[in-house]
Amino acid sequence: MKISTEIASAAKIVGEERAVQYIAEAGFDAWDFSMFAMCKYDWEKRALFENNHPLASSNYLAFARKLKQIGLDNGIVCNQSHAPFPSAVREIRSYFKRAIECTAEAGGKICIIHPENNKSAQENAEMYFELLPFAKEHGVKIATENMWNWDDSKDESSFAACATSESFVEHIDAVNDEFFVACLDIGHAEMRGSGSGDAEMIRALGSRLQALHIHDNDKWHDSHQIPFSMSIDFNAVVRALQDIDYQGYFTLEADRYLHDFNEENVFEGIKNLAASAKKLADMFKK
């Protein structure tokens, strides 16, 4: 079982190039191409920030090629990517084809594109139908992900697209294409008030499940912490993945874990992440 992790959290500290290098040196087999810098969103103002990142420039493919080569020079590949979000913002949706292009250029096989939280499976399918011909041309599968909303009155998460097993399967079946698959966010699935729980969702998705976002939480908040640090039962997660003969990577999305690290010690944090992913992989093999 091969292991991977997102690069966004490390890139905030040392940039994408060194992030890929550090991820390789820490012992990961692959890197997850986070593309949130492609179009930076101000959640308070509900507008895009000014942006001079290479992914937002006309040289975005050259940047993706550069990261790919850094990975290859250090013995790892790009296994998947994450497009910008939220998908409900029209300006962000205009970057989805660019995200697919960058995925292909970096060597990734799956691009995670969020559904719109408050749309039905049939409504979200229309967005994916528009993107699938382009994705197929580039040899990239699109994965949808289980989402959540927040209910302030109950102080807990509430239903959103793909949050339950039924909704997730409905979304996949509404598109019904081999290039459209599931990425299960392990933390989202365990949030009180919305998720159906990892084990149930894994078994319900079966072969539709081809990518993961692995992190830990208190089964209440979306903490995105390192596995084995909080409340999720990873023994149950691994058993369910074994039951469906999961064939994908174990990809971490514990992007808040590195929040308190700095340039001097971030490599130690990445090694800790790799150790947690290796522990999961060893559990799966046993």
Summary of the structure (lengths in Angstrom):
residues: 286
radius of gyration: 17.5
end to end distance: 10.9
largest distance: 51.2
contacts: 1025
relative contact order: 0.14
helix: 46%
strand: 17%
